[in-house]
Amino acid sequence: MSNSSRLLVLALPYPLVLLPNARLTIPISRTLADNLLTVLHDSDSTQLVLAVVPVLLLADSGAANHLPSPPPTYTSPVPGTAARVVRLVRARTLSTPGSPRQPYLLSLHGLTRIRLAKPLDINSQRVDILSECTVLQSTSEHPPSREAVEAFKDAALRLLDRLARDSIQPQRKDEWLRVAMMVEEIPVHLSGWMADVLVAGINGDYVDKLGATSVEDRLRCATELFIKQTSIPEVSQKIASTVDESLSRQQKEYFLRQQLASIQRELQNLHTASAGQGVSLSNPGFGSAGSSNELDDDEQADADDLVELKKKVEALEVGSEERKVGVREWRRLKRIPQGSVENGVVRSYLEWLTSLPWPNASASPSVDRNVLKDPGFLLNARVQLDSDHFGLDQIKRRLIEYLAVVRLRALAESTAQTSHADCHSERLQLSTTTIAAPPQGGAVPHVTSDTTPKAIPEPYKLPLAKRNSVKGPVLLGHRRTYVASGPGMIVQALRKAGSLDAVILLDEIDKVGHSNFHGDPAAALLEVLDPEQNHAFHDHYINVPIDLSQVLFICTANTHDSISAPLLDRCEVVELSGYTYDEKMHIARRFLLPKQLEANGLSERLLSLTDSALLRITTLYTREAGVRSLERAIGAVVRYKAVEWVDHLDSLGERDVGCGADIHQGWRNMVDEDEIEKILGVPRWDGGEREREDRCGVVYGLVVTGMGEGGIMPVESTAIPGTGSLKLTGSLGDVIKESGEIALSWVKAHAFDLGITAGRGINPLKVPDSIDLHLHLPAGAQKKDGPSAGVAMICALVSLLTGITVSKDIAMTGEITLRGRVTPVGGIRMKVLGAHRANVRRVILPWANKKDVEHDVAVGIRKEMQFYFVQTIAEALDVAFGKGVLGWRRDVVLVESRL
């Protein structure tokens, strides 16, 4: 609703605007002042209220075209403000010459918003006339929404905060802060009043302060005005600061580079002049005077590097993704000022991009395949592998298979039209080979890193990059947005190799880090090793697909239990259980002893180890799957003899040594078995596994130790008075404890058949006396677990309850079931080697492990031992105790008579 009234209209020239609750002082002419005085004297009220309306005078219409914002053109009703005349005084100073005389000052105070009922008809000749018009005034206003009030407060507080920060005078700053506190605490019904007060104090455009009547619209206009006034100074200040900083840096860089070039020219002239006079001014390590140095003339070297980098970019295959990225980055490099940080980042990226071996690059040299066509290629590779390593037959066989594929591909590529349908020159996917070897099998990385490249003659040696345990970003690289980012290990290996058909060894793949905030390294390796997706490997730094399908990845691990199942599924596993004693003897004689003699300054003439001494070192001072501890023990023996040799030379004296006398006279170079304990100390292992005894309730089982080698372990049992329970000791795990319970349950179920009880259904632990059974596995400090001790536990219990002993020359392994079946177990080769080392020549194994013996155990060991492959527990008992010794009562039928 609105009320109408008639008020005298005062025109405000553009761009003056009076808002409610604001005060405005304007100069007026004498005529207008006289008219106001006349109206004031004639009025009954002491306060004169006028309708103040901003208008555009006709005389100023041409000047208005040059203003920042054009004045609005209103149709009816025209907005204005009802204002009270506060003061009318004569001005103390006159206006500037040439302008109309306006000797009076009129002060007005805005009251409320009004609108004229019809447009105001006024021009510059009638501006001093007070005309009476009908005005409309709103009587009720709807309260604004909470969202509009919150937006208004937020924009106002931001503007007031900036004004307070920009204020130089502390008093002015405090005033802005007090206003900000008022804005924060202003209620909703007074938000329109506060908006008018703040808008009136801002030097905004003409259009920013007009046209809003409702409180909601006024808050919205005020919010837009505050945001505009806040952003304009910030943007201007930021642009000015950026331009000043850029100009300052560029000027500083320009002057410094000019000074550096001037200094270099002066130094070069000084060196040239000094060289002509025969004076040397060079420093050691920086060349000589008068001669060019590769460390001098940095500008020329930098220019040459850029030219070389451009040639590498041009050498990339036309239309390829890497060429597109290279061209784009090269254009960026040319636009960036030299010496800036971004220039170094882009240049480093281009160097990495162009140094990788991309397929079909025009800069790649053609490779001659004549060596691979040689019929003796594989024979030479076998000779190289056998000369460098003893044993490792499975690994050598897999490497020979790979080399055969390499030669086959070379023959297929060199033949334009082949008649063999089995030879294809298309891209061949290579599988990933994982070599699982126990700890201290140091020959595995050595045979892959050193011997494999030697197997291919120069210049066709396959480069290899060796890497240890990794984290996700280390494999895939860091994105270029990070500081000091770089490519991952795979890309670094390819750059080092310089070829797409490289051999990359990933050592200790079972020890990669777990998934964390750095990423999952197993998932990263999955992308690298999967032959179905590594043809488009994506490094985070290079950000261009890289083909890894021609790379042969060889991974090593001590165990594959800790490798994730999806990653292990992508690998071809070749297991290496360890060396036998005979293999260790050959390795020590052919490789380790000559290596230690050379490392310690001795010759073969000065030291010789007997076979018995070397065997004693191997059996009593080392207990491992590899040969590292054996090499350290041999090194200790060599160093001991080196000390004796020096003492021997010192005893001869300098005269005898220099005159050519026989210095070997009196020197004993032979090391016997009896001297080993004097040199190496007390043996770490006393060979107790060879000292066995025939005893009731004791049998010997086959185990695999934590060091990756096999051995035998006694399973001891005894009966004590008790309640018929079973006790298991020896640091046993849950699985091996379950095997003991299964063994006891089977013995109870077949107690009558074995002759332990007089009838079926009788508990042998309750009748005739109640007893407890105690099973113990020695070496309690070592954790033991697994199902392979089931057969040994059953034989121990049967031996204890029947009183029949099992021969000490027989050992056994196998998992058992309640049905009486013997199921296969793992580690057969290591267990057989352990039994052979302990002089056990008869071994009981599950029938399903027969193929493992034929495939993994050496022929010489198989000839020296007897293997008994059993399918049931009954067969195992017959072999362990002897045929017919137990006296089975399977066919006996019990008849119970009743009266």
Buried (B, 14 or more C-beta within 10 A) or exposed (E): EEEEEEBBBBBBBBBEBBBBBBBBEBBBBEEBBEBBEEBBEEEEEEEBBBBBBBBBBEEBEEEBEEEEEEBEEBEEBBBBBBBBBBEBEEEEEEEEEEEEEBBBBBBBBBBEBBBBBEBBEBEEEEBBEBEEBBBBBBEEBEEBEEEBBEBBBBBBBBBBBBBBEEBEEEEEBEBBBEBBEBBEEBEEEEBBBBBBBBBBEBEBBBBBBBEBBBBBBBBBBBBBBBBBBBEEEEEEEEEEEEEEEEEEEEEEBEEEEEEEEEEBEEEEEEBEEBBEEEEEEBEEEEBEBBEEEEEBBEEEEEEEEBEEBBEBBBBBBEEBBBBEBBEEBBEBBEEBEBEEEEBEBBBBBBBBBBBBBBEEBEEBEEEEBEBBEEEEBBEBBBEBBEEBBBBBEBBBEBBBEBBEEBBBBBBBBBEEEBEEEEEEBEEBEBBBBBBBBBBBBEBBBBBBBEBBBBBBBEEBBBBBBEBEBBBBBBBBBBEBEEEEBBBBBBBBBBBEBEBBBBBBBBBBBBBBBEBEEEBBBBBBBBBBBBBEBBBEBBBBBBBBBBBBBBBBBBBBBBEBEEBBEEBBEBBEBBBBBBBBBBBBBBBBBBBBBEBBBEEBEBEEEBBEBBEEBBBBBBBBBBBBBBBBBBBEBBBBBBBBBBEBBEEBBEEBEEEBEEEEEEEEEEBEBEBEBEBBEEBBEEBEEEEEBEEBEEEBBBBBBBBBBEBBBBBBBBBBBBBEEBEBEBEBEBEBEEBBBBBBEBBBEBBBEBBBBBBBBEEEEBEBBEBEEEBBBBBBBBBEEEEBBBBBBBBBBBBBBBBBBBEBBBBBBBBBBBBBBEEBBBBBBBBBBBBBBBBBBBEBEBBBBBBBBBEBBEEBBBEEBBEEBEBBBBBBBBBBBBBBBEEEBBEBBEEEEEEEEEE
